[in-house]
Each structure stands twice: as C-alpha cells, then as structure tokens.
C-alpha cells in the first residue's frame, strides 16, 4: 500500500504543515477576546511593480484564466528545475549559524537579479530555518541578535506565525500521512489577480486572502478534504460555499478566493478584522498567524514570492515528512510504510 510520488520532487530539510482545518461559522457566533497586543495594523501599500520584481521567474503554467487588468502581468512559463538543487544544504543545528544562513537567504530573496533556481533554493532553506528557530524559544536571544535591523520585522512575524500554528496542534504528529494530492499551484500573477480583484470588490485585503490561501493549502498545492469536510484551495465547507460562492465552483481558485472575500466581508472584516478571521477558523492562534503572514506580505514585496516557493511538509509521528508535487494517496497511509519506500522524504526526524 506504499505510495510513491508520480514525479519525485527534491527533498529539503523543511518543516511545515498546512491547516486544512477551517470550519466556517455563522458570522453572528460569539468569539473569544483577542487582546490588543494580538492586533496588527492593516497596511495595503504593496506596489505591483515591487511584486513583479520579487516574483520574477517564479510562475508556473496557468490553470484558469486570470482576471484581465492592465495592472497585472502575463504569467511566465515555468523555468526548468536546476540539475543540482542547492536547497539540499544541511540545516544548521546551532542558532548562530542557523540565523546567519537565514540572513543570507533573506538577502537573496530581495535580490532582483537572482535567477529563479537561486530564489527557489533560498526560499526552501528559509522555510525550515524559521520552523526550527520557532521550535527553540531558548535560542531567541542568540538568534535574534544576529538579524539585521532591516530584516527584524519579517523575522519576528515569521517566528510568531510559526509558533501560533504549532500551538494549534498537539505536537506529537500523526502516525499516518493524509489522503491528499499535491499539485503545482497556479502562477503567482494569476493568484495576485484574484486576490486584488476580491479586494477591490469586497474590501478584504489582498494579503489576508493570500495568507489564508498559504496557511490552508500552500496556495493550492494541497488538494484534499479536511477532517471537518472543508474543500478547495480556500477550504470551504460545501454548505458555506453554497451561501457565499455565488454559484461558482468550490475547487476554482477564482471562485473560492472571491467566496472567501464575501465571507470575510459579511463577517465584518472592515470593522473588526480579527473577528472576521476568527469566524473563518475559530482559533486565536489561527487569527494571529494569518495576520502575521498577511502583514509580512503587505510590508515587504519579497515575502509573497518566498511564501509562494515554499513546499508542503507534514508533521508525522516519525518527524517532518515532505510531500512533493506528485504525491497522491487515496486513503491515509502509515507513515512508516511510506518512508520504507521513500526514506528521503523524512526531512527532520522526531
């Protein structure tokens, strides 16, 4: 019953799981209090030109047609994968080198002249570095002191977002891998077109929609149904989508992103962003994680490009297992059975 990816992908020492836990609740339902310290000011000042620099070369082949707009770029073709993947560089186990390597990768991600292979490798090293640092709060005084001032904002947001998402799980990992299919996401320009269209029509910040898309399904890489029955790239319950989907397709990126914007607007996003996000997923930790990623993208054009290049990792009882594009399981499978056929998939041993 072992499952092998139909197209093996590179295995990186990355440690990230995705939510697939959203349960959309009636907007009138009560919520727990979110303290003022958990709130982040909304800033929607990201320039399209800066995003194009940050995203140069990272597009994949288009799926649905993106909304036509003179302000949105044409999707570019997917560049060929490099023969040798520099993202295989071992993750440092001490906070000094880990922080120094992270700073180097953050600088690469802000270099408009860097080729796609270099940007992808930097993002795929950045991702596990944040996860490992987030797991070791005792390293904070050492690691944070090595981060330059201009990168402290994105560093703090990523560390806090990871810790909030970690707090949503029991930390032990599951003994089975999920019944998911991992697919390539749409081109970044296509997704940005949908987010900005939804923002223009419904007043929900594009970066918050992008952050939900990231946390829920890694920008649509995860094709699966949550334990609550939520589906599609924005993880809607079918009953909720029937109300907010405007007759669309729950699996369509355009339709589900627009539905998410309608849902958040109906939940009072303009008046109380945190309350609206809490209705999307009834967890203060979820609200804070989404807000941190959203603000990182709104503040820094490089952040969206980095997150878009991140991969899918699953927190199992054996450790963090990478699920590459091409992974496909019709039913949950024992993690040890999968690793027997795919030992390279175990990125970090528990």
C-alpha positions in Angstrom: 0.0 0.0 0.0 3.1 2.2 -0.1 2.6 5.4 -2.1 5.3 6.9 -4.3 5.1 10.3 -5.9 4.4 10.1 -9.6 7.0 12.7 -10.1 9.7 12.7 -7.4 10.4 16.2 -6.1 13.5 17.4 -4.3 13.5 16.7 -0.6 14.5 19.6 1.6 15.1 19.8 5.4 11.9 21.9 5.7 9.4 21.6 8.5 5.9 23.0 7.7 2.4 21.6 7.8 -0.8 23.1 6.5 -4.1 23.7 8.2 -7.0 22.1 6.3 -9.0 22.6 9.5 -11.2 25.6 8.7 -14.7 25.4 9.9 -16.7 28.4 8.7 -19.2 29.5 11.3 -22.1 31.8 11.3 -20.8 35.4 11.5 -23.1 36.1 14.4 -21.5 33.5 16.6 -19.6 34.7 19.7 -15.8 34.6 19.8 -13.1 34.7 22.5 -11.5 38.0 23.2 -8.4 38.8 21.2 -6.2 41.2 23.1 -5.0 44.4 21.6 -1.4 43.1 21.6 -2.5 40.5 19.1 -3.8 43.0 16.7 -1.7 44.3 13.8 -2.4 47.5 11.8 -3.6 46.8 8.3 -1.4 48.3 5.6 -2.2 47.7 2.0 0.6 49.6 0.4 2.4 46.9 -1.6 3.3 48.2 -5.1 2.6 46.0 -8.0 5.9 46.9 -9.6 7.8 45.7 -6.5 5.8 42.5 -6.5 6.8 41.9 -10.1 10.5 42.2 -9.2 10.1 39.9 -6.2 8.2 37.3 -8.3 10.3 37.5 -11.5 10.7 34.0 -12.9 8.7 32.0 -10.3 5.5 31.5 -12.4 4.0 28.1 -13.2 1.8 27.2 -16.2 -1.6 28.8 -15.9 -4.8 27.0 -15.0 -7.8 29.2 -15.1 -7.6 32.5 -17.0 -6.7 35.3 -14.6 -8.8 38.5 -14.5 -7.8 40.8 -17.3 -6.3 44.0 -16.0 -3.7 46.4 -17.4 -2.0 46.4 -13.9 -1.4 42.6 -13.8 1.4 40.9 -15.7 1.1 38.0 -18.1 2.0 34.6 -16.5 5.5 33.4 -17.4 6.5 29.9 -18.3 7.8 27.6 -15.5 11.6 27.6 -15.8 13.4 24.2 -15.8 14.5 22.8 -12.5 18.2 23.0 -11.8 20.2 19.8 -12.2 21.5 20.0 -8.7 19.4 21.6 -6.0 21.3 24.0 -3.7 18.4 23.8 -1.2 19.9 20.4 -0.1 22.3 22.4 2.0 22.1 20.8 5.5 20.2 22.9 8.1 22.5 24.2 10.8 21.8 22.8 14.2 23.0 25.7 16.2 21.3 29.1 16.5 24.3 31.2 15.4 24.9 29.5 12.1 21.1 29.0 11.6 20.5 32.7 11.9 23.4 33.7 9.7 22.3 31.3 7.0 18.8 32.6 7.3 20.0 36.2 6.9 21.9 35.2 3.7 18.8 33.6 2.3 16.6 36.6 3.1 19.0 38.8 1.3 19.0 36.6 -1.8 15.2 36.7 -1.8 15.4 40.5 -2.0 17.9 40.5 -4.9 16.1 41.4 -8.2 18.9 39.9 -10.2 18.9 36.5 -8.6 17.8 33.7 -11.0 14.8 31.5 -10.2 16.8 28.5 -9.2 18.6 30.6 -6.6 15.4 32.2 -5.3 13.7 28.8 -5.0 16.6 27.3 -3.1 16.8 30.3 -0.8 13.0 30.1 0.0 13.2 26.4 0.6 16.0 26.9 3.1 14.3 29.9 4.7 11.2 27.8 5.4 12.8 25.1 7.6 15.0 27.7 9.3 12.0 29.6 10.6 10.4 26.4 11.7 13.4 25.2 13.6 14.0 28.6 15.2 10.4 28.8 16.2 10.7 25.4 18.0 13.5 26.7 20.2 12.5 29.8 22.0 15.6 29.4 24.2 17.6 30.3 21.1 15.8 33.7 20.7 18.4 35.9 22.5 21.2 34.4 20.4 19.5 34.1 17.0 17.5 37.4 17.0 20.7 39.4 17.9 22.2 38.3 14.6 19.3 39.6 12.5 20.0 43.0 10.9 17.5 45.7 11.7 16.0 45.9 8.2 15.0 42.2 8.5 13.8 42.1 12.1 10.2 42.9 11.1 9.8 39.9 8.7 11.9 37.7 11.1 9.6 38.4 14.1 6.4 37.9 12.1 7.6 34.6 10.7 8.7 33.3 14.0 5.5 34.3 15.7 3.3 32.9 12.9 5.1 29.5 13.2 4.7 29.4 16.9 1.0 30.2 16.7 0.4 27.4 14.1 2.5 24.9 16.2 0.3 25.8 19.2 -2.8 24.6 17.3 -1.5 21.0 17.2 -0.7 18.6 20.0 2.9 18.5 18.8 3.1 14.7 18.6 2.3 14.2 14.9 0.1 11.6 13.3 1.0 8.0 12.6 -0.5 8.3 9.1 0.1 10.5 6.1 -3.0 12.2 4.7 -5.2 11.3 1.8 -4.1 14.3 -0.3 -2.9 15.0 -3.7 0.0 17.5 -4.0 -0.2 19.6 -7.2 1.6 22.6 -8.6 0.0 25.9 -7.7 -1.3 28.4 -10.3 1.2 31.1 -11.4 1.7 33.8 -8.8 0.5 36.6 -11.1 -2.8 34.7 -11.5 -3.3 34.4 -7.8 -2.4 38.0 -7.2 -5.0 39.0 -9.8 -7.7 37.1 -7.9 -6.7 38.5 -4.5 -6.7 42.1 -5.9 -10.0 41.6 -7.7 -11.5 40.3 -4.4 -10.1 43.2 -2.5 -11.5 45.7 -5.0 -14.9 44.2 -5.0 -15.3 43.3 -1.3 -12.9 45.4 0.7 -10.9 42.5 2.1 -7.1 43.0 2.0 -5.4 41.0 -0.7 -2.6 40.0 1.7 -5.1 38.5 4.1 -6.6 36.4 1.4 -3.1 35.3 0.3 -2.2 34.4 3.9 -5.3 32.3 4.3 -4.5 30.6 1.0 -1.0 29.9 2.3 -2.0 28.5 5.6 -4.9 26.4 4.4 -3.4 24.7 1.3 0.0 26.2 0.5 -1.5 28.3 -2.3 -3.5 25.3 -3.6 -0.7 22.7 -3.6 -2.7 20.6 -1.1 -5.7 19.1 -2.9 -7.6 17.3 -0.1 -10.5 17.4 2.2 -10.1 18.4 5.9 -11.3 16.4 8.8 -14.3 18.8 9.0 -15.1 18.3 5.3 -13.7 21.6 4.0 -12.7 21.6 0.4 -10.9 23.6 -2.3 -7.9 26.0 -2.2 -9.5 28.2 0.5 -11.0 25.2 2.4 -14.8 25.9 2.5 -17.4 23.6 3.9 -19.8 22.9 0.9 -22.7 24.4 2.9 -20.8 27.6 3.5 -19.6 27.8 -0.1 -23.2 27.4 -1.3 -24.1 30.6 0.5 -21.0 32.7 -0.4 -19.8 31.1 -3.6 -22.2 32.9 -5.9 -22.9 29.7 -7.8 -19.3 29.0 -8.5 -17.0 26.0 -8.2 -15.6 25.2 -4.8 -12.4 23.9 -6.4 -11.8 27.0 -8.6 -9.2 29.4 -7.3 -11.0 32.4 -8.6 -14.4 31.3 -7.2 -13.1 30.2 -3.8 -11.0 33.4 -3.3 -14.0 35.5 -4.2 -16.1 33.5 -1.8 -13.6 33.9 1.0 -13.7 37.7 0.4 -17.5 37.7 0.5 -17.5 35.6 3.7 -15.0 37.8 5.5 -16.8 41.0 4.4 -20.1 39.5 5.7 -18.2 38.7 9.0 -17.3 42.3 9.5 -13.7 42.5 8.1 -14.0 46.2 7.6 -15.0 46.8 11.2 -13.0 44.1 13.1 -10.5 42.2 11.0 -9.6 39.7 13.8 -13.2 38.9 14.5 -13.8 38.1 10.8 -10.7 35.9 10.7 -11.9 34.1 13.8 -15.1 33.2 12.0 -13.0 31.7 9.2 -11.3 29.4 11.8 -12.3 29.5 15.5 -8.8 29.8 16.9 -7.0 32.9 18.2 -3.7 31.3 17.2 -5.0 30.9 13.6 -6.1 34.6 13.6 -2.7 35.7 14.8 -0.7 33.5 12.4 -2.7 34.6 9.3 -2.4 38.3 10.4 1.4 37.9 10.8 1.8 36.4 7.3 -0.6 39.0 5.8 1.3 41.9 7.3 4.6 40.4 6.2 3.4 40.4 2.6 1.8 43.8 2.8 5.0 45.3 4.2 7.6 43.5 2.1 7.3 42.6 -1.6 9.8 39.7 -1.2 7.6 37.9 1.3 4.9 36.8 -1.1 7.5 35.4 -3.5 9.2 33.5 -0.7 6.0 32.0 0.6 4.9 31.1 -2.9 8.0 29.0 -3.3 7.6 27.1 0.0 6.7 23.4 -0.1 4.4 21.1 1.7 5.6 19.3 4.9 3.5 17.1 7.1 4.0 16.7 10.8 4.0 12.9 11.5 4.9 10.7 14.4 8.2 9.9 12.7 9.0 13.5 12.1 8.5 16.1 9.4 7.8 14.4 6.0 7.9 16.3 2.7 5.0 15.7 0.4 6.3 16.7 -3.1 4.3 17.6 -6.1 3.1 14.2 -7.4 2.3 12.7 -4.0 -1.2 11.1 -4.2 -2.8 8.9 -1.6 -6.5 7.8 -1.8 -6.6 7.0 1.9 -4.4 7.7 4.9 -1.3 5.5 4.9 1.0 4.5 7.7 4.0 6.9 7.8 6.5 4.2 8.3 5.1 2.3 5.3 5.6 5.4 3.1 9.1 6.1 4.5 10.1 2.5 3.8 9.6 3.3 0.1 10.6 7.0 0.3 13.2 7.3 3.0 14.5 10.6 1.6 11.1 12.1 2.5 11.8 12.3 6.2 13.2 15.8 6.4 13.6 16.1 10.2 13.5 13.1 12.5 11.4 13.3 15.7 
